[in-house]
Amino acid sequence: MSLNIETLNPQELAALIKRANSRRKVLAKRKPAAQTKAAVAKVLKASGWTFEELYGKTGGSATAAPAAKKARKAAKGRSTGKVAPKYRNPANEKDTWTGRGRQPRWVAAEIANGRKLEDLLIK
């Protein structure tokens, strides 16, 4: 987050300082991360669990399982498989189009010749 304090008026600057000081107090009350991690590990060990069993593996994408990568890829809106064709070229039965992506040239040519897209639907 980038904040240009040069453009703040005195009231905004005072409010920012107040918020920063209160945030500093909150952070100062926290225990160190390593200490908290050790306490959690101790509780898990006492109950017979491991962190990985409860929450799965941790780490970057280099260690992520292939299924997890595929799930992330699908979550980004990408297609995960083939789609059946929806339109067929009447001049050449082998030419088909799913209706996704750019229109093939034969679809554009048929539309330019006065046909409607609905006329090209596979029945």
HELIX and SHEET records of a PDB file:
HELIX    1   1 ILE A    5  THR A    7  5                                   3    
HELIX    2   2 PRO A   10  LYS A   29  1                                  20    
HELIX    3   3 ALA A   33  SER A   47  1                                  15    
HELIX    4   4 PHE A   51  TYR A   55  1                                   5    
HELIX    5   5 SER A   61  THR A   63  5                                   3    
HELIX    6   6 PRO A   66  ALA A   75  1                                  10    
HELIX    7   7 ARG A  105  ALA A  112  1                                   8    
HELIX    8   8 LEU A  117  LEU A  120  5                                   4    
SHEET    1   A 2 TYR A  87  ARG A  88  0                                        
SHEET    2   A 2 THR A  96  TRP A  97 -1                                        
END                                                                             
